[in-house]
Amino acid sequence: MEAPRWWTVRRAHSNRPATYRCPFCGGLLHAMSEHMVIAPEGDVEHRRHAHSECVAAEHRAGRLHTYDDWRKAQPRKRWFRR
C-alpha cells in the first residue's frame, strides 16, 4: 500500500472502556481520554487513534500532512486568456 498523501485529523473522546495503541509512540491510549483520530486520505475504515501530543509532534516534524497542508503544496492552475 502506498503512503497516504494526506491525513484527516479530528479530536476524539469516548465513554467506551476501550484501549488503543498509538501508531506513533506505541503507547497505550484509553478511549476515555482526549485524543485524536487520524485517517489516511479520509478513509475511516483505516483510521487510527493517537495521542494528541504525538499527532502534534508528527505534524510539526513534517511527517503527518493534513489535507490543507497537501492542498497548499499543489501547483496552482493558471488561467490565461489569449
Biopython code that builds the backbone (N, CA, C, O; Angstrom):
import numpy as np
from Bio.PDB.StructureBuilder import StructureBuilder

atoms = [
    (1, "MET", "N", (0.840, -1.184, 0.000)),
    (1, "MET", "CA", (0.000, 0.000, 0.000)),
    (1, "MET", "C", (0.881, 1.241, 0.000)),
    (1, "MET", "O", (1.853, 1.309, 0.752)),
    (2, "GLU", "N", (0.553, 2.222, -0.833)),
    (2, "GLU", "CA", (1.309, 3.463, -0.908)),
    (2, "GLU", "C", (1.062, 4.309, 0.331)),
    (2, "GLU", "O", (0.005, 4.222, 0.957)),
    (3, "ALA", "N", (2.047, 5.124, 0.675)),
    (3, "ALA", "CA", (1.877, 6.053, 1.793)),
    (3, "ALA", "C", (0.830, 7.092, 1.414)),
    (3, "ALA", "O", (0.818, 7.563, 0.277)),
    (4, "PRO", "N", (-0.044, 7.457, 2.339)),
    (4, "PRO", "CA", (-1.068, 8.457, 2.017)),
    (4, "PRO", "C", (-0.450, 9.831, 1.782)),
    (4, "PRO", "O", (0.562, 10.186, 2.386)),
    (5, "ARG", "N", (-1.081, 10.598, 0.889)),
    (5, "ARG", "CA", (-0.606, 11.952, 0.604)),
    (5, "ARG", "C", (-0.982, 12.905, 1.734)),
    (5, "ARG", "O", (-0.268, 13.872, 1.999)),
    (6, "TRP", "N", (-2.116, 12.628, 2.405)),
    (6, "TRP", "CA", (-2.582, 13.485, 3.485)),
    (6, "TRP", "C", (-3.442, 12.669, 4.452)),
    (6, "TRP", "O", (-3.866, 11.557, 4.139)),
    (7, "TRP", "N", (-3.686, 13.239, 5.620)),
    (7, "TRP", "CA", (-4.461, 12.587, 6.666)),
    (7, "TRP", "C", (-5.588, 13.496, 7.141)),
    (7, "TRP", "O", (-5.415, 14.711, 7.243)),
    (8, "THR", "N", (-6.728, 12.909, 7.428)),
    (8, "THR", "CA", (-7.796, 13.612, 8.119)),
    (8, "THR", "C", (-7.485, 13.485, 9.608)),
    (8, "THR", "O", (-7.148, 12.401, 10.084)),
    (9, "VAL", "N", (-7.597, 14.581, 10.335)),
    (9, "VAL", "CA", (-7.300, 14.588, 11.769)),
    (9, "VAL", "C", (-8.471, 15.224, 12.492)),
    (9, "VAL", "O", (-8.927, 16.304, 12.117)),
    (10, "ARG", "N", (-8.959, 14.555, 13.532)),
    (10, "ARG", "CA", (-10.032, 15.143, 14.335)),
    (10, "ARG", "C", (-9.872, 14.756, 15.796)),
    (10, "ARG", "O", (-9.276, 13.729, 16.122)),
    (11, "ARG", "N", (-10.407, 15.587, 16.658)),
    (11, "ARG", "CA", (-10.372, 15.297, 18.096)),
    (11, "ARG", "C", (-11.347, 14.175, 18.403)),
    (11, "ARG", "O", (-12.362, 14.014, 17.725)),
    (12, "ALA", "N", (-11.028, 13.404, 19.430)),
    (12, "ALA", "CA", (-11.908, 12.295, 19.808)),
    (12, "ALA", "C", (-11.932, 12.139, 21.324)),
    (12, "ALA", "O", (-10.984, 12.502, 22.021)),
    (13, "HIS", "N", (-13.018, 11.601, 21.804)),
    (13, "HIS", "CA", (-13.203, 11.283, 23.221)),
    (13, "HIS", "C", (-14.405, 10.352, 23.262)),
    (13, "HIS", "O", (-15.410, 10.598, 22.595)),
    (14, "SER", "N", (-14.303, 9.298, 24.032)),
    (14, "SER", "CA", (-15.380, 8.321, 24.069)),
    (14, "SER", "C", (-15.634, 7.887, 25.499)),
    (14, "SER", "O", (-14.753, 7.988, 26.353)),
    (15, "ASN", "N", (-16.824, 7.410, 25.756)),
    (15, "ASN", "CA", (-17.156, 6.852, 27.077)),
    (15, "ASN", "C", (-16.998, 5.341, 27.097)),
    (15, "ASN", "O", (-17.289, 4.687, 28.099)),
    (16, "ARG", "N", (-16.529, 4.787, 25.967)),
    (16, "ARG", "CA", (-16.312, 3.337, 25.886)),
    (16, "ARG", "C", (-15.051, 2.954, 26.655)),
    (16, "ARG", "O", (-14.067, 3.693, 26.627)),
    (17, "PRO", "N", (-15.065, 1.831, 27.330)),
    (17, "PRO", "CA", (-13.857, 1.377, 28.029)),
    (17, "PRO", "C", (-12.911, 0.624, 27.100)),
    (17, "PRO", "O", (-12.565, -0.527, 27.364)),
    (18, "ALA", "N", (-12.494, 1.271, 26.013)),
    (18, "ALA", "CA", (-11.597, 0.627, 25.044)),
    (18, "ALA", "C", (-10.183, 1.166, 25.213)),
    (18, "ALA", "O", (-9.975, 2.260, 25.737)),
    (19, "THR", "N", (-9.226, 0.379, 24.762)),
    (19, "THR", "CA", (-7.824, 0.793, 24.789)),
    (19, "THR", "C", (-7.250, 0.605, 23.390)),
    (19, "THR", "O", (-7.493, -0.409, 22.736)),
    (20, "TYR", "N", (-6.480, 1.601, 22.939)),
    (20, "TYR", "CA", (-5.839, 1.565, 21.630)),
    (20, "TYR", "C", (-4.335, 1.699, 21.815)),
    (20, "TYR", "O", (-3.861, 2.019, 22.905)),
    (21, "ARG", "N", (-3.597, 1.455, 20.755)),
    (21, "ARG", "CA", (-2.152, 1.658, 20.760)),
    (21, "ARG", "C", (-1.844, 2.786, 19.789)),
    (21, "ARG", "O", (-2.248, 2.737, 18.627)),
    (22, "CYS", "N", (-1.131, 3.802, 20.261)),
    (22, "CYS", "CA", (-0.785, 4.953, 19.437)),
    (22, "CYS", "C", (0.175, 4.503, 18.331)),
    (22, "CYS", "O", (1.180, 3.856, 18.625)),
    (23, "PRO", "N", (-0.114, 4.833, 17.068)),
    (23, "PRO", "CA", (0.759, 4.397, 15.970)),
    (23, "PRO", "C", (2.108, 5.117, 15.941)),
    (23, "PRO", "O", (3.021, 4.681, 15.240)),
    (24, "PHE", "N", (2.245, 6.200, 16.685)),
    (24, "PHE", "CA", (3.482, 6.967, 16.664)),
    (24, "PHE", "C", (4.447, 6.577, 17.783)),
    (24, "PHE", "O", (5.636, 6.378, 17.534)),
    (25, "CYS", "N", (3.944, 6.467, 19.008)),
    (25, "CYS", "CA", (4.839, 6.148, 20.127)),
    (25, "CYS", "C", (4.708, 4.711, 20.598)),
    (25, "CYS", "O", (5.567, 4.223, 21.333)),
    (26, "GLY", "N", (3.639, 4.020, 20.184)),
    (26, "GLY", "CA", (3.424, 2.639, 20.600)),
    (26, "GLY", "C", (2.823, 2.514, 21.988)),
    (26, "GLY", "O", (2.589, 1.403, 22.463)),
    (27, "GLY", "N", (2.571, 3.643, 22.645)),
    (27, "GLY", "CA", (1.997, 3.619, 23.990)),
    (27, "GLY", "C", (0.504, 3.351, 23.975)),
    (27, "GLY", "O", (-0.165, 3.508, 22.953)),
    (28, "LEU", "N", (-0.001, 2.944, 25.125)),
    (28, "LEU", "CA", (-1.430, 2.674, 25.249)),
    (28, "LEU", "C", (-2.203, 3.981, 25.323)),
    (28, "LEU", "O", (-1.710, 4.993, 25.822)),
    (29, "LEU", "N", (-3.420, 3.932, 24.816)),
    (29, "LEU", "CA", (-4.281, 5.100, 24.745)),
    (29, "LEU", "C", (-5.678, 4.662, 25.151)),
    (29, "LEU", "O", (-6.255, 3.769, 24.530)),
    (30, "HIS", "N", (-6.218, 5.273, 26.173)),
    (30, "HIS", "CA", (-7.558, 4.925, 26.636)),
    (30, "HIS", "C", (-8.588, 5.776, 25.908)),
    (30, "HIS", "O", (-8.419, 6.990, 25.789)),
    (31, "ALA", "N", (-9.638, 5.160, 25.428)),
    (31, "ALA", "CA", (-10.658, 5.862, 24.640)),
    (31, "ALA", "C", (-11.312, 6.985, 25.439)),
    (31, "ALA", "O", (-11.790, 7.955, 24.850)),
    (32, "MET", "N", (-11.344, 6.877, 26.746)),
    (32, "MET", "CA", (-11.981, 7.899, 27.571)),
    (32, "MET", "C", (-11.115, 9.145, 27.734)),
    (32, "MET", "O", (-11.581, 10.149, 28.272)),
    (33, "SER", "N", (-9.875, 9.099, 27.283)),
    (33, "SER", "CA", (-9.006, 10.268, 27.365)),
    (33, "SER", "C", (-9.148, 11.105, 26.096)),
    (33, "SER", "O", (-9.568, 10.599, 25.055)),
    (34, "GLU", "N", (-8.797, 12.383, 26.187)),
    (34, "GLU", "CA", (-8.779, 13.233, 24.996)),
    (34, "GLU", "C", (-7.677, 12.714, 24.079)),
    (34, "GLU", "O", (-6.549, 12.498, 24.524)),
    (35, "HIS", "N", (-7.995, 12.513, 22.810)),
    (35, "HIS", "CA", (-7.009, 12.044, 21.848)),
    (35, "HIS", "C", (-7.452, 12.425, 20.446)),
    (35, "HIS", "O", (-8.436, 13.146, 20.287)),
    (36, "MET", "N", (-6.748, 11.956, 19.435)),
    (36, "MET", "CA", (-7.052, 12.278, 18.052)),
    (36, "MET", "C", (-7.320, 10.993, 17.273)),
    (36, "MET", "O", (-6.800, 9.926, 17.600)),
    (37, "VAL", "N", (-8.136, 11.122, 16.246)),
    (37, "VAL", "CA", (-8.357, 10.032, 15.297)),
    (37, "VAL", "C", (-7.815, 10.528, 13.966)),
    (37, "VAL", "O", (-8.171, 11.612, 13.504)),
    (38, "ILE", "N", (-6.952, 9.728, 13.355)),
    (38, "ILE", "CA", (-6.384, 10.079, 12.061)),
    (38, "ILE", "C", (-6.816, 9.037, 11.036)),
    (38, "ILE", "O", (-6.913, 7.850, 11.345)),
    (39, "ALA", "N", (-7.073, 9.495, 9.815)),
    (39, "ALA", "CA", (-7.499, 8.582, 8.746)),
    (39, "ALA", "C", (-6.743, 8.935, 7.476)),
    (39, "ALA", "O", (-6.719, 10.100, 7.082)),
    (40, "PRO", "N", (-6.121, 7.948, 6.824)),
    (40, "PRO", "CA", (-5.374, 8.227, 5.597)),
    (40, "PRO", "C", (-6.300, 8.649, 4.457)),
    (40, "PRO", "O", (-7.166, 7.887, 4.028)),
    (41, "GLU", "N", (-6.102, 9.872, 3.980)),
    (41, "GLU", "CA", (-6.897, 10.440, 2.894)),
    (41, "GLU", "C", (-8.395, 10.300, 3.153)),
    (41, "GLU", "O", (-9.174, 10.076, 2.226)),
    (42, "GLY", "N", (-8.792, 10.434, 4.420)),
    (42, "GLY", "CA", (-10.195, 10.393, 4.799)),
    (42, "GLY", "C", (-10.811, 9.013, 4.855)),
    (42, "GLY", "O", (-12.021, 8.896, 5.048)),
    (43, "ASP", "N", (-10.023, 7.967, 4.694)),
    (43, "ASP", "CA", (-10.522, 6.579, 4.687)),
    (43, "ASP", "C", (-10.743, 6.115, 6.127)),
    (43, "ASP", "O", (-9.819, 5.618, 6.771)),
    (44, "VAL", "N", (-11.966, 6.279, 6.627)),
    (44, "VAL", "CA", (-12.248, 5.944, 8.025)),
    (44, "VAL", "C", (-12.157, 4.448, 8.316)),
    (44, "VAL", "O", (-12.061, 4.050, 9.476)),
    (45, "GLU", "N", (-12.187, 3.631, 7.293)),
    (45, "GLU", "CA", (-12.007, 2.183, 7.508)),
    (45, "GLU", "C", (-10.599, 1.879, 8.027)),
    (45, "GLU", "O", (-10.385, 0.853, 8.672)),
    (46, "HIS", "N", (-9.641, 2.767, 7.747)),
    (46, "HIS", "CA", (-8.252, 2.561, 8.176)),
    (46, "HIS", "C", (-7.814, 3.605, 9.199)),
    (46, "HIS", "O", (-6.631, 3.934, 9.292)),
    (47, "ARG", "N", (-8.774, 4.123, 9.968)),
    (47, "ARG", "CA", (-8.459, 5.152, 10.957)),
    (47, "ARG", "C", (-7.635, 4.570, 12.113)),
    (47, "ARG", "O", (-7.656, 3.369, 12.385)),
    (48, "ARG", "N", (-6.915, 5.470, 12.773)),
    (48, "ARG", "CA", (-6.090, 5.098, 13.922)),
    (48, "ARG", "C", (-6.313, 6.119, 15.019)),
    (48, "ARG", "O", (-6.548, 7.296, 14.744)),
    (49, "HIS", "N", (-6.239, 5.673, 16.249)),
    (49, "HIS", "CA", (-6.337, 6.548, 17.406)),
    (49, "HIS", "C", (-4.920, 6.854, 17.870)),
    (49, "HIS", "O", (-4.078, 5.959, 17.951)),
    (50, "ALA", "N", (-4.659, 8.129, 18.177)),
    (50, "ALA", "CA", (-3.306, 8.539, 18.560)),
    (50, "ALA", "C", (-3.367, 9.605, 19.648)),
    (50, "ALA", "O", (-4.345, 10.343, 19.759)),
    (51, "HIS", "N", (-2.299, 9.673, 20.452)),
    (51, "HIS", "CA", (-2.186, 10.730, 21.456)),
    (51, "HIS", "C", (-2.156, 12.090, 20.749)),
    (51, "HIS", "O", (-1.520, 12.228, 19.704)),
    (52, "SER", "N", (-2.826, 13.070, 21.300)),
    (52, "SER", "CA", (-2.837, 14.419, 20.724)),
    (52, "SER", "C", (-1.427, 14.976, 20.611)),
    (52, "SER", "O", (-1.084, 15.615, 19.617)),
    (53, "GLU", "N", (-0.603, 14.733, 21.642)),
    (53, "GLU", "CA", (0.771, 15.230, 21.639)),
    (53, "GLU", "C", (1.595, 14.581, 20.526)),
    (53, "GLU", "O", (2.428, 15.238, 19.900)),
    (54, "CYS", "N", (1.366, 13.313, 20.287)),
    (54, "CYS", "CA", (2.101, 12.600, 19.229)),
    (54, "CYS", "C", (1.704, 13.115, 17.850)),
    (54, "CYS", "O", (2.556, 13.279, 16.977)),
    (55, "VAL", "N", (0.403, 13.372, 17.650)),
    (55, "VAL", "CA", (-0.064, 13.900, 16.368)),
    (55, "VAL", "C", (0.555, 15.273, 16.132)),
    (55, "VAL", "O", (1.033, 15.560, 15.035)),
    (56, "ALA", "N", (0.547, 16.121, 17.159)),
    (56, "ALA", "CA", (1.120, 17.465, 17.027)),
    (56, "ALA", "C", (2.617, 17.385, 16.717)),
    (56, "ALA", "O", (3.112, 18.135, 15.876)),
    (57, "ALA", "N", (3.334, 16.493, 17.380)),
    (57, "ALA", "CA", (4.773, 16.350, 17.144)),
    (57, "ALA", "C", (5.057, 15.859, 15.727)),
    (57, "ALA", "O", (5.984, 16.352, 15.084)),
    (58, "GLU", "N", (4.286, 14.905, 15.230)),
    (58, "GLU", "CA", (4.474, 14.396, 13.874)),
    (58, "GLU", "C", (4.168, 15.483, 12.839)),
    (58, "GLU", "O", (4.854, 15.592, 11.823)),
    (59, "HIS", "N", (3.144, 16.274, 13.103)),
    (59, "HIS", "CA", (2.796, 17.361, 12.182)),
    (59, "HIS", "C", (3.901, 18.412, 12.160)),
    (59, "HIS", "O", (4.302, 18.861, 11.087)),
    (60, "ARG", "N", (4.398, 18.809, 13.331)),
    (60, "ARG", "CA", (5.490, 19.786, 13.397)),
    (60, "ARG", "C", (6.737, 19.279, 12.686)),
    (60, "ARG", "O", (7.455, 20.060, 12.062)),
    (61, "ALA", "N", (6.999, 17.979, 12.775)),
    (61, "ALA", "CA", (8.181, 17.379, 12.152)),
    (61, "ALA", "C", (8.002, 17.184, 10.641)),
    (61, "ALA", "O", (8.950, 16.810, 9.950)),
    (62, "GLY", "N", (6.799, 17.435, 10.131)),
    (62, "GLY", "CA", (6.560, 17.301, 8.697)),
    (62, "GLY", "C", (6.288, 15.888, 8.230)),
    (62, "GLY", "O", (6.366, 15.606, 7.035)),
    (63, "ARG", "N", (5.969, 14.995, 9.153)),
    (63, "ARG", "CA", (5.706, 13.597, 8.780)),
    (63, "ARG", "C", (4.220, 13.270, 8.705)),
    (63, "ARG", "O", (3.851, 12.172, 8.288)),
    (64, "LEU", "N", (3.364, 14.205, 9.101)),
    (64, "LEU", "CA", (1.917, 13.996, 9.066)),
    (64, "LEU", "C", (1.303, 15.226, 8.409)),
    (64, "LEU", "O", (1.203, 16.287, 9.025)),
    (65, "HIS", "N", (0.892, 15.072, 7.148)),
    (65, "HIS", "CA", (0.334, 16.193, 6.394)),
    (65, "HIS", "C", (-1.180, 16.122, 6.418)),
    (65, "HIS", "O", (-1.767, 15.078, 6.134)),
    (66, "THR", "N", (-1.805, 17.229, 6.756)),
    (66, "THR", "CA", (-3.261, 17.301, 6.696)),
    (66, "THR", "C", (-3.677, 17.603, 5.266)),
    (66, "THR", "O", (-2.837, 17.898, 4.416)),
    (67, "TYR", "N", (-4.956, 17.530, 5.009)),
    (67, "TYR", "CA", (-5.459, 17.842, 3.674)),
    (67, "TYR", "C", (-5.096, 19.281, 3.306)),
    (67, "TYR", "O", (-4.689, 19.548, 2.176)),
    (68, "ASP", "N", (-5.241, 20.206, 4.255)),
    (68, "ASP", "CA", (-4.899, 21.610, 3.975)),
    (68, "ASP", "C", (-3.421, 21.767, 3.633)),
    (68, "ASP", "O", (-3.074, 22.537, 2.737)),
    (69, "ASP", "N", (-2.548, 21.048, 4.337)),
    (69, "ASP", "CA", (-1.110, 21.091, 4.025)),
    (69, "ASP", "C", (-0.871, 20.617, 2.589)),
    (69, "ASP", "O", (-0.127, 21.238, 1.830)),
    (70, "TRP", "N", (-1.513, 19.516, 2.240)),
    (70, "TRP", "CA", (-1.334, 18.924, 0.914)),
    (70, "TRP", "C", (-1.829, 19.873, -0.170)),
    (70, "TRP", "O", (-1.151, 20.067, -1.180)),
    (71, "ARG", "N", (-3.019, 20.472, 0.032)),
    (71, "ARG", "CA", (-3.582, 21.394, -0.965)),
    (71, "ARG", "C", (-2.666, 22.587, -1.186)),
    (71, "ARG", "O", (-2.475, 23.010, -2.326)),
    (72, "LYS", "N", (-2.098, 23.135, -0.123)),
    (72, "LYS", "CA", (-1.204, 24.289, -0.246)),
    (72, "LYS", "C", (0.040, 23.957, -1.065)),
    (72, "LYS", "O", (0.612, 24.840, -1.704)),
    (73, "ALA", "N", (0.459, 22.702, -1.051)),
    (73, "ALA", "CA", (1.667, 22.284, -1.762)),
    (73, "ALA", "C", (1.412, 21.964, -3.236)),
    (73, "ALA", "O", (2.357, 21.740, -3.992)),
    (74, "GLN", "N", (0.146, 21.940, -3.647)),
    (74, "GLN", "CA", (-0.180, 21.591, -5.037)),
    (74, "GLN", "C", (0.049, 22.793, -5.940)),
    (74, "GLN", "O", (-0.196, 23.932, -5.544)),
    (75, "PRO", "N", (0.523, 22.534, -7.158)),
    (75, "PRO", "CA", (0.701, 23.642, -8.104)),
    (75, "PRO", "C", (-0.643, 24.305, -8.411)),
    (75, "PRO", "O", (-1.670, 23.640, -8.546)),
    (76, "ARG", "N", (-0.605, 25.600, -8.514)),
    (76, "ARG", "CA", (-1.825, 26.341, -8.818)),
    (76, "ARG", "C", (-2.049, 26.360, -10.322)),
    (76, "ARG", "O", (-1.109, 26.504, -11.104)),
    (77, "LYS", "N", (-3.290, 26.215, -10.707)),
    (77, "LYS", "CA", (-3.636, 26.297, -12.127)),
    (77, "LYS", "C", (-3.654, 27.764, -12.521)),
    (77, "LYS", "O", (-4.197, 28.610, -11.810)),
    (78, "ARG", "N", (-3.070, 28.038, -13.625)),
    (78, "ARG", "CA", (-3.067, 29.403, -14.138)),
    (78, "ARG", "C", (-4.063, 29.494, -15.284)),
    (78, "ARG", "O", (-4.094, 28.639, -16.169)),
    (79, "TRP", "N", (-4.843, 30.501, -15.255)),
    (79, "TRP", "CA", (-5.830, 30.715, -16.295)),
    (79, "TRP", "C", (-5.386, 31.902, -17.133)),
    (79, "TRP", "O", (-5.343, 33.040, -16.665)),
    (80, "PHE", "N", (-5.064, 31.613, -18.357)),
    (80, "PHE", "CA", (-4.606, 32.647, -19.269)),
    (80, "PHE", "C", (-5.649, 32.867, -20.352)),
    (80, "PHE", "O", (-6.291, 31.932, -20.833)),
    (81, "ARG", "N", (-5.794, 34.116, -20.713)),
    (81, "ARG", "CA", (-6.656, 34.432, -21.860)),
    (81, "ARG", "C", (-5.764, 34.764, -23.025)),
    (81, "ARG", "O", (-4.764, 35.467, -22.879)),
    (82, "ARG", "N", (-6.116, 34.275, -24.145)),
    (82, "ARG", "CA", (-5.327, 34.560, -25.344)),
    (82, "ARG", "C", (-6.016, 35.563, -26.205)),
    (82, "ARG", "O", (-5.501, 35.929, -27.261)),
]
sb = StructureBuilder()
sb.init_structure("model")
sb.init_model(0)
sb.init_chain("A")
sb.init_seg("    ")
for serial, (resi, resn, name, xyz) in enumerate(atoms, 1):
    if name == "N":
        sb.init_residue(resn, " ", resi, " ")
    sb.init_atom(name, np.array(xyz, "f"), 0.0, 1.0, " ", f" {name:<3s}", serial, name[0])
structure = sb.get_structure()
